[in-house]
Amino acid sequence: MPFNPAFADTLDNPERRRALPVKEILRYLLALKMERKVAVDVGAGTGYLTVPLSWVFERVYAVEANPKMAKLLKENIEGRGIANVEIILSEKPPELPERPNLVAFSLSLHEVGDWRGYLRWASRVDYVLVIEWCPESERGPPREEKIPREELIEVEDFEVVLSRVRFPYYLVILRPVRRG
């Protein structure tokens, strides 16, 4: 089920910053040997991850399916004077003018209908970052909507670079397996 914009204030509050520290996430990403030209933040919300990605990537595409959330994101980006973020309003994987180095799903992969299909779309990148709810957590969406970490780390055509569990979330960095 898609995120309700009425709860947008929960996307960037002190409790979430403690449970999901973006500086730690950036440290993991900066340790990877990848170009930092283009990142895509799928399900960007109000920009919790989009803004930090804009600090380390030349260009960030913030994909948001909900027009109200996209409006809040635009206000956040403009209010901070960030010029290297382009907001894309789309429920489907977007057509991009350039190949991304990173695709990130921050507590949003469970909201896309065919999450494996979205990962297949993302397989053309260097790395995929997935932050999702631990199914055991009482926080977040109902348990049946959460993606078990085991299912994610066993997705075909990806290898796991990093997998950390930090209740109520888990973080996984995947690298597409290049064939042939």
Beta strands, then each sheet from edge to edge (+ up, - down):
strand 1: 38-42
strand 2: 59-64
strand 3: 85-89
strand 4: 102-106
strand 5: 127-133
strand 6: 158-166
strand 7: 169-176
sheet 1: 3+ 2+ 1+ 4+ 5+ 7- 6+
end
